[in-house]
């Protein structure tokens, strides 16, 4: 379980333009993610709704950014979350909250 579940659940993916994130140029992929996939991952949102997703990929096909917009706080609401991924290949320490 993780971000890859959103990638595989994305419907009608389409290549968008390019955008710069720091020193990298990312190719954007846009699509729609069913609410169930979003709520299964984040435990919030309208599971019956749909969310728009924009993924930013490097030329090496590494995922660097995910922007998800939709009814995170119930039907009729609209919120956007942006997740930025960096330091690929670097060891990290994850501590329990």
PyMOL commands that set and color helices and strands:
alter all, ss='L'
color gray80, all
select helices_A, chain A and resi 3-9+35-42
alter helices_A, ss='H'
color red, helices_A
select strands_A, chain A and resi 10-21+24-34+50-57+63-70+79-84
alter strands_A, ss='S'
color yellow, strands_A
deselect
rebuild
show_as cartoon
